[in-house]
Amino acid sequence: MREPEYTDVKHAIRAEAMRLGFDVVGFAQPALGPETADNLTSYLNDGRHGDMAWMANERRADPHAIWPEARAAVVVGMSYAPAEDPLAIHAQPDKGAISIYAQRGDYHDVLKKRLKALGRWVADTYAAEVKVFVDTAPILEKPLAHSAGIGWQGKHTNLVSQRFGSWLFLGEMLTTLELPPDAPSTDHCGSCDRCRAACPTDALSEAYRIEPRACVSYLTIEHKTTIAPDLRAAMGNRIYGCDDCLSVCPWNKFAEPAANPALPRRPELAAPDLADLAVLDDAAFRKLFAGTSIKRTGRDRFLRNVMIAIGNANDPALVPVAEAALVDPSPLVRAMAVWALSRLVDGAGFQNLKARHCTAESDAEVRAEWDRRP
């Protein structure tokens, strides 16, 4: 008698989650296998988490370590599949390429609100305890989503769904309800290597293994200081995140464009002018990106990315924009403005700029950029 009861409960939870606006729901045991733990240990030991200090928590490999009383995990997904080709922006080097997910309001807020509503419903309906998470706890959400049948981790290490492609936001709910797990997903990448070939910085040189410290998404969002010179040119006009490996996945052809009124696209973020972004002070930055994920990166790091994109634009009209940034309050921005000018002006012009702007009082990282070009 108990199995039908559990089946009915799962059906009811799934139906309520869909009513609340989630696109897919799966169930898993609140545990991940030893292979996941070994992969995490290797990842941390190699230092691949870089500036992401919050990753250095081996409890991530064991949801039970977060909440020992948990008996089941409910994993939800919400599609953010675009209607257009995310790669088309790269044909406009004077525009900034912002990752599709960040062109919307902050998904954390929307998913957390809906997950809390689902949690309250489960608690009230079944007298169960629940805890909900959206990137706020040490949970390896992609392996857990794989266990719950939501999708598999592709060769780009992101989740892939046969129905939604590479475009899913994820959230998790742990509960004291004992619910049988769904069947885990199977890998359908086959011999396809498009995601790895598309990576602009070769961060996917090995299938199913990413080097985050070379990944443009990591560099533009998480990395806190100057970006290594050998990676800058490959970044192109990507100023926040990178969708290249996601965009080329063949499974995307089955994903219907997402039309979620709770996460509307911000058209002004689809192809912003680099020249307009380069003059943002802190107040203007906060106003423009209020309610988005971009705001958390901060103005200085964001303008660092903009300056690199300006250096890659090969557009003489942007020289005055980069030159104006030589007096920016942030040494990080000033340093990348120097690099941008080293790409945009000839040798004599660059030396003239150096004579005017590089002084004994200049910050070390700024002087290093002036000295990088002979």
C-alpha positions as CSV (number, residue, x, y, z in Angstrom):
1,M,0.0,0.0,0.0
2,R,2.8,2.4,0.7
3,E,4.3,2.6,-2.8
4,P,1.1,3.9,-4.4
5,E,0.9,6.5,-1.6
6,Y,4.5,7.6,-2.3
7,T,3.6,7.7,-6.1
8,D,0.6,9.9,-5.4
9,V,2.7,12.3,-3.2
10,K,5.3,12.7,-5.8
11,H,2.6,13.3,-8.4
12,A,1.0,16.0,-6.2
13,I,4.4,17.7,-5.5
14,R,5.3,17.7,-9.1
15,A,1.9,19.1,-10.1
16,E,2.2,21.9,-7.4
17,A,5.7,22.8,-8.6
18,M,4.5,23.1,-12.2
19,R,1.6,25.2,-11.0
20,L,4.1,27.5,-9.3
21,G,5.9,28.0,-12.6
22,F,8.7,25.4,-12.7
23,D,9.3,23.6,-15.9
24,V,10.6,20.3,-14.7
25,V,10.7,18.4,-11.4
26,G,12.7,15.4,-10.3
27,F,13.2,13.4,-7.1
28,A,16.5,11.9,-5.8
29,Q,18.0,10.5,-2.7
30,P,19.8,13.2,-0.7
31,A,23.1,11.6,-1.3
32,L,25.8,11.6,-4.0
33,G,28.1,8.7,-4.8
34,P,31.8,8.4,-4.0
35,E,32.7,9.4,-7.6
36,T,31.2,12.8,-7.0
37,A,33.1,13.2,-3.8
38,D,36.4,12.2,-5.5
39,N,35.8,14.6,-8.3
40,L,35.2,17.5,-5.9
41,T,38.3,16.6,-3.9
42,S,40.4,16.5,-7.1
43,Y,38.8,19.8,-8.2
44,L,39.8,21.5,-4.9
45,N,43.2,20.0,-4.7
46,D,44.0,21.2,-8.2
47,G,43.0,24.7,-7.1
48,R,40.5,24.9,-10.0
49,H,38.1,26.8,-7.9
50,G,40.4,29.9,-8.1
51,D,38.8,32.9,-6.4
52,M,35.6,30.9,-5.6
53,A,36.5,30.3,-2.0
54,W,32.9,29.2,-1.3
55,M,33.6,26.1,-3.4
56,A,36.2,24.9,-0.9
57,N,33.7,22.9,1.2
58,E,33.8,19.1,0.8
59,R,30.3,18.9,2.4
60,R,29.1,19.8,-1.1
61,A,29.4,16.2,-2.0
62,D,27.0,15.0,0.7
63,P,23.6,16.7,1.1
64,H,23.1,14.7,4.3
65,A,26.0,16.7,5.8
66,I,23.9,19.8,5.4
67,W,20.8,18.3,7.0
68,P,21.1,14.7,8.3
69,E,17.3,14.4,8.8
70,A,16.6,14.8,5.0
71,R,15.1,11.7,3.4
72,A,14.5,13.0,-0.1
73,A,15.6,15.8,-2.5
74,V,13.2,17.5,-4.9
75,V,15.1,19.2,-7.8
76,V,13.3,21.8,-9.9
77,G,14.3,23.5,-13.1
78,M,13.1,26.6,-14.9
79,S,14.0,27.2,-18.5
80,Y,15.6,30.4,-19.7
81,A,16.0,29.3,-23.4
82,P,16.6,32.2,-25.7
83,A,14.6,32.8,-28.9
84,E,17.7,34.2,-30.7
85,D,21.2,32.9,-31.4
86,P,23.3,34.0,-28.4
87,L,26.4,34.0,-30.5
88,A,25.2,36.6,-33.0
89,I,26.4,39.4,-30.7
90,H,30.0,38.5,-31.4
91,A,29.6,40.0,-34.9
92,Q,29.2,43.4,-33.2
93,P,32.5,44.0,-31.5
94,D,31.5,47.5,-30.4
95,K,28.7,45.9,-28.3
96,G,29.1,44.0,-25.0
97,A,28.1,40.4,-24.9
98,I,26.2,39.6,-21.7
99,S,25.3,36.0,-20.9
100,I,21.6,35.2,-21.7
101,Y,20.7,34.4,-18.1
102,A,22.0,37.7,-16.8
103,Q,19.9,39.7,-19.2
104,R,17.0,38.9,-17.0
105,G,16.2,39.8,-13.4
106,D,18.2,37.8,-10.8
107,Y,17.0,34.2,-11.1
108,H,18.0,33.5,-7.5
109,D,15.2,35.8,-6.2
110,V,12.5,34.2,-8.4
111,L,13.4,30.6,-7.9
112,K,13.8,31.1,-4.1
113,K,10.4,32.7,-3.8
114,R,8.7,29.9,-5.7
115,L,10.7,27.2,-3.9
116,K,9.6,28.7,-0.6
117,A,6.0,28.5,-1.7
118,L,6.5,24.9,-2.7
119,G,8.1,24.2,0.6
120,R,5.2,25.7,2.6
121,W,2.7,23.7,0.6
122,V,4.6,20.5,1.2
123,A,5.0,21.3,4.9
124,D,1.3,22.1,5.3
125,T,0.0,19.3,3.2
126,Y,2.2,16.4,4.5
127,A,3.3,17.8,7.9
128,A,6.9,17.4,6.7
129,E,10.0,19.5,7.3
130,V,11.7,21.2,4.3
131,K,14.7,23.3,3.5
132,V,15.1,25.1,0.1
133,F,18.3,26.2,-1.7
134,V,19.2,28.2,-4.7
135,D,23.0,28.6,-4.9
136,T,22.9,29.4,-1.2
137,A,24.2,26.2,0.4
138,P,27.0,23.8,-0.3
139,I,25.1,21.5,-2.6
140,L,26.4,20.1,-5.9
141,E,23.2,20.8,-7.8
142,K,24.2,19.5,-11.2
143,P,25.0,15.9,-9.9
144,L,21.9,16.0,-7.8
145,A,19.8,17.1,-10.9
146,H,21.4,14.2,-12.8
147,S,20.3,11.8,-10.0
148,A,16.8,13.2,-10.1
149,G,16.5,12.6,-13.9
150,I,16.5,16.3,-14.8
151,G,19.4,15.9,-17.2
152,W,23.1,14.9,-17.5
153,Q,26.3,16.8,-17.2
154,G,27.6,17.3,-20.7
155,K,31.1,17.5,-21.9
156,H,31.0,21.2,-21.0
157,T,30.2,20.1,-17.4
158,N,26.9,22.0,-17.5
159,L,23.5,20.2,-17.2
160,V,21.9,19.1,-20.5
161,S,18.2,18.2,-20.8
162,Q,16.7,16.4,-23.8
163,R,13.8,18.8,-23.6
164,F,15.4,22.1,-22.5
165,G,18.9,21.8,-23.8
166,S,21.5,23.6,-21.8
167,W,19.2,26.3,-20.5
168,L,17.9,25.5,-17.0
169,F,18.0,27.3,-13.7
170,L,18.1,24.8,-10.9
171,G,16.8,24.8,-7.3
172,E,16.6,22.2,-4.6
173,M,14.3,21.3,-1.7
174,L,15.3,18.8,0.9
175,T,12.5,17.2,2.9
176,T,11.9,14.7,5.7
177,L,9.3,13.0,3.5
178,E,10.5,9.5,2.3
179,L,10.0,9.5,-1.4
180,P,11.3,7.0,-4.0
181,P,13.8,8.6,-6.4
182,D,13.3,9.0,-10.1
183,A,15.6,7.1,-12.5
184,P,18.8,9.1,-13.1
185,S,19.4,10.6,-16.5
186,T,21.7,8.9,-19.0
187,D,24.4,10.7,-21.0
188,H,23.4,11.5,-24.6
189,C,26.5,13.5,-25.7
190,G,27.7,10.6,-27.8
191,S,30.6,11.6,-30.1
192,C,29.6,15.3,-30.2
193,D,32.3,17.7,-29.2
194,R,30.8,21.0,-30.3
195,C,30.9,22.5,-26.8
196,R,34.5,21.9,-26.4
197,A,35.4,23.2,-29.8
198,A,33.4,26.4,-29.2
199,C,35.2,27.4,-26.0
200,P,37.1,30.6,-26.8
201,T,39.9,30.0,-24.2
202,D,40.2,26.2,-24.5
203,A,38.9,25.7,-20.9
204,L,37.4,22.4,-22.0
205,S,40.5,20.7,-23.4
206,E,39.4,17.5,-21.7
207,A,35.8,16.2,-22.0
208,Y,33.7,16.4,-18.8
209,R,36.4,18.5,-17.1
210,I,36.6,22.3,-17.0
211,E,39.5,24.5,-16.1
212,P,37.5,27.4,-14.5
213,R,40.5,29.6,-14.3
214,A,40.5,29.8,-18.1
215,C,36.7,30.0,-18.5
216,V,35.4,33.3,-19.6
217,S,32.4,33.0,-17.3
218,Y,34.7,32.6,-14.3
219,L,37.1,35.3,-15.5
220,T,34.4,37.9,-16.0
221,I,32.2,37.1,-13.0
222,E,34.3,35.5,-10.2
223,H,37.9,36.5,-10.8
224,K,38.7,39.5,-8.6
225,T,41.9,40.9,-10.1
226,T,43.7,41.5,-13.4
227,I,43.0,38.8,-16.0
228,A,46.0,37.0,-17.4
229,P,47.3,38.7,-20.6
230,D,47.2,35.5,-22.6
231,L,43.5,35.1,-22.1
232,R,42.3,38.7,-22.9
233,A,42.3,38.6,-26.7
234,A,40.2,35.3,-26.7
235,M,37.6,37.0,-24.5
236,G,36.4,39.1,-27.5
237,N,33.5,41.3,-26.5
238,R,32.3,39.0,-23.7
239,I,31.8,41.3,-20.7
240,Y,29.7,39.1,-18.4
241,G,29.6,35.4,-18.7
242,C,29.9,33.3,-21.9
243,D,27.3,31.2,-23.6
244,D,29.4,29.7,-26.4
245,C,29.6,26.1,-25.1
246,L,25.9,26.2,-24.1
247,S,24.7,27.7,-27.4
248,V,26.2,25.1,-29.7
249,C,24.7,22.1,-28.0
250,P,22.5,20.2,-30.5
251,W,19.9,19.4,-27.8
252,N,19.0,23.1,-27.7
253,K,16.9,22.5,-30.9
254,F,14.2,21.0,-28.7
255,A,14.1,23.9,-26.3
256,E,11.1,26.2,-26.7
257,P,12.0,29.9,-26.0
258,A,11.3,30.7,-22.4
259,A,8.5,33.3,-21.9
260,N,8.4,33.6,-18.1
261,P,6.8,36.9,-17.0
262,A,8.6,36.6,-13.7
263,L,12.0,36.7,-15.5
264,P,11.5,39.1,-18.4
265,R,14.4,39.9,-20.7
266,R,15.9,43.4,-20.3
267,P,16.3,44.6,-23.9
268,E,18.8,47.3,-22.9
269,L,21.2,44.5,-21.9
270,A,21.0,42.5,-25.1
271,A,23.7,44.5,-27.0
272,P,24.8,47.5,-24.9
273,D,27.4,49.9,-26.4
274,L,30.8,49.5,-24.9
275,A,31.3,53.2,-25.0
276,D,28.2,53.8,-22.9
277,L,29.2,51.1,-20.3
278,A,32.8,52.5,-20.0
279,V,31.6,55.8,-18.5
280,L,29.5,54.2,-15.7
281,D,30.3,55.4,-12.2
282,D,29.3,53.3,-9.3
283,A,25.9,55.0,-8.9
284,A,25.1,54.6,-12.6
285,F,26.3,51.0,-12.6
286,R,24.0,50.1,-9.7
287,K,21.1,51.8,-11.3
288,L,21.5,50.1,-14.7
289,F,22.0,46.6,-13.2
290,A,19.6,46.8,-10.3
291,G,17.8,43.5,-9.8
292,T,20.2,41.6,-12.0
293,S,23.0,39.1,-11.2
294,I,25.5,41.5,-12.7
295,K,25.2,44.0,-9.8
296,R,27.0,41.5,-7.5
297,T,30.1,41.5,-9.5
298,G,30.6,45.2,-8.8
299,R,31.4,48.2,-11.0
300,D,35.2,47.9,-11.1
301,R,35.4,44.3,-12.2
302,F,32.6,44.9,-14.8
303,L,34.5,47.9,-16.3
304,R,37.7,45.8,-16.3
305,N,35.8,43.4,-18.6
306,V,34.5,46.3,-20.7
307,M,38.0,47.7,-21.2
308,I,39.2,44.3,-22.4
309,A,36.3,44.2,-24.9
310,I,37.2,47.7,-26.1
311,G,40.8,46.5,-26.6
312,N,39.5,43.6,-28.7
313,A,37.1,45.8,-30.8
314,N,39.7,47.0,-33.3
315,D,37.7,50.2,-33.5
316,P,39.7,53.5,-33.5
317,A,36.5,55.4,-32.4
318,L,36.9,53.7,-29.0
319,V,40.4,55.2,-28.4
320,P,39.0,58.3,-26.6
321,V,36.8,56.1,-24.5
322,A,39.8,54.0,-23.3
323,E,41.9,57.1,-22.9
324,A,39.3,58.7,-20.6
325,A,39.5,55.5,-18.4
326,L,43.2,56.2,-17.7
327,V,42.1,58.4,-14.9
328,D,39.4,56.1,-13.6
329,P,39.3,55.8,-9.7
330,S,40.0,52.0,-10.0
331,P,43.5,50.9,-10.7
332,L,42.0,47.7,-12.1
333,V,40.1,49.7,-14.7
334,R,43.1,51.9,-15.4
335,A,45.3,48.9,-16.0
336,M,42.9,47.4,-18.6
337,A,42.5,50.8,-20.2
338,V,46.2,50.7,-20.8
339,W,46.0,47.3,-22.3
340,A,43.1,48.4,-24.5
341,L,45.1,51.3,-25.8
342,S,48.1,49.1,-26.5
343,R,45.8,47.3,-29.0
344,L,44.1,50.3,-30.5
345,V,46.9,52.8,-31.1
346,D,50.3,52.6,-32.9
347,G,53.6,52.4,-31.1
348,A,54.4,56.2,-31.2
349,G,50.9,57.0,-30.0
350,F,51.1,54.6,-27.2
351,Q,54.5,56.0,-26.1
352,N,53.0,59.5,-26.1
353,L,50.2,58.3,-23.8
354,K,52.6,56.6,-21.5
355,A,54.8,59.7,-21.2
356,R,51.7,61.6,-20.1
357,H,50.0,59.1,-17.8
358,C,52.6,56.7,-16.4
359,T,54.3,58.3,-13.4
360,A,56.2,57.2,-10.4
361,E,52.9,57.4,-8.5
362,S,51.1,55.0,-10.8
363,D,49.9,51.8,-9.3
364,A,52.2,48.8,-9.9
365,E,49.6,46.9,-11.9
366,V,49.0,50.0,-14.1
367,R,52.8,50.5,-14.7
368,A,53.1,46.8,-15.5
369,E,50.6,47.3,-18.3
370,W,52.4,50.3,-19.6
371,D,55.7,48.4,-19.6
372,R,54.2,45.3,-21.2
373,R,54.4,46.9,-24.7
374,P,57.9,47.8,-25.7
